[in-house]
Amino acid sequence: MKICMIGAGYVGLVSAACFSDFGWNVTCVDNDEDRLAQLERGEIPIYEPGLDDLVARNVAKGRMSFSGSLPEAVSDADVVFLAVGTPVRRGDGYADLTYVFEAVEELAPHARSNVVITTKSTVPVGTGREIERRLRQLRPDADFAVCSNPEFLREGSAIRDFTHPDRVLVAAADGRGREVMARLYEPIALRDAPVMFVSRESAELAKYAANAFLAMKITFINEVADLCEMVGADVSEVANAVAPTGASGTSSCTRGRAMAGRASRRTSVPLCRTRGKPRAPCSLVEQVEKANLERKIAMAARVEAAAGGTVRGKTVAVLGVTFKPNTDDMREAPSLVILPMLQARGAEIRACDPQGRSNAEELLPGVSWFADPLEAARDADVLLVLTEWNEFRALDLKALRATMNGDVLVDLRNVYAPKLAAEAGFVYTGVGRGHVGPEMGKNAHDRGVAETIAT
């Protein structure tokens, strides 16, 4: 089977590499000349663990190639995937489908009359029907099958998620589209992964609903973390009791994450407003969006409080700036809210991130960058953890404390054990754990419980 993947961004490149590893021939098309040049040199323009080896292996076997010519790539394809960007539109927060429809108009004259055209991009409900309507106008002689196949990939584990999914969601409007898509995913179905066939509207809505549900879980555990701090409980213990390891969909509740990076208008607006339909009531989703933005702002205030009430004239060393570990993605990263706020309040920022500097440098002006965490922490007054990279977990806390001027550790990802941080000489502030310093011992817990009983 021959596949044309339009778009060599995160979703398109990962999907193309995985499909080619199944044995399909995939041509990845992109109009970004610099990106194509990188790919043809064997360089991967995004960071995703294992992707470089996967691409190199399938390019060497002749199953994966790159092209800047869409007409040539679609001319003999059995399946054409639309994996182009759908950025948030300024003003109304709706998904901008310009790139989707431009790709449709460009491919229509050159595609085979019976090709299957499938959206991989995250698109609002009704997009598939609009694509079909446009194709009929552009090629009334053709019998295109228009499908939807949203991705549920987690950055940092995308290859595993693609090749060993808990479900594959496919919307096929006719029997031919269903037959082709079933064959395409047969290598996954043979591993007993469920391939679910639904309507196009269901598939399009499911992607936004899944994102919103994740955001709500994170908002929930954030509020539980606040309660934990009030009563002297540990949010990690509470979260594991509520959602034990192995429970479905509980990964976001296991450590009490302080911030939700993707609870944004990218989810709430398209979820509540479909093409040509009146706005649906989504008060819960909108409150989640509001709460998660406020959470990021509150974390900046938490750093100030831990630093003695002000960061003016102080140096803050930051471990991690990306949206999450194992990616270089900076879209809606909490650091983009927190660090400018600290800078505006007079702090000097020194940052270290294993992969994020190339994308973050332009977005975070005035930040000094270091490859070594110890160098970033040198002479700092405050150490701030924003991303839970594995590289940071094994750091020698005593060595970190020794290189700093101050003793404040604000761990917004609960990476470090409070007791070990205190033993290293830090005054530790986590999320849902209260504050622990070298002189506090276990009294922090006893004091919190006593205050709760008294109240």
Buried (B, 14 or more C-beta within 10 A) or exposed (E): BBBBBBBBBBBBBBBBBBBBBBEBBBBBBBBBEEBBEBBEEEEBBBBBBBBBEBBBBBBEEEBBBBBBEBEEBBBBBBBBBBBBBBEBBEEEBBBEBEBBBBBBEBBBEBBBEEBBBBBBBBBBBBBBBBBBEBBBEBBEEBEBBBBBBBBBBEBBBBBBBBBEBEEBBBBBBEEBBBEBBBBBBEBBBEEEBEBEBBEBBBBBBBBBBBBBBBBBBBBBBBEBBBEBBBBBBBBBEBBBEBBEEEEEEBBBBBBBBBBBBBBBBBBBBBBBBBBEEEEEEBEEBBEBBEBBBEBBEBBBEBBBBBBEEEBEEBBBBBBBBBBBBBBBBBBBBBBBBBBBBBBEBEBBBBBBBBBBBEBBBEBBEEBBBBEEBBBBBBEBBBBBBBBBBEBBEEBEBEEBBEBBEBBBBBBBBBBBBBEEBBBBBBBBBBBBBBBBBBEBEEEBBEEBEEEEEEE
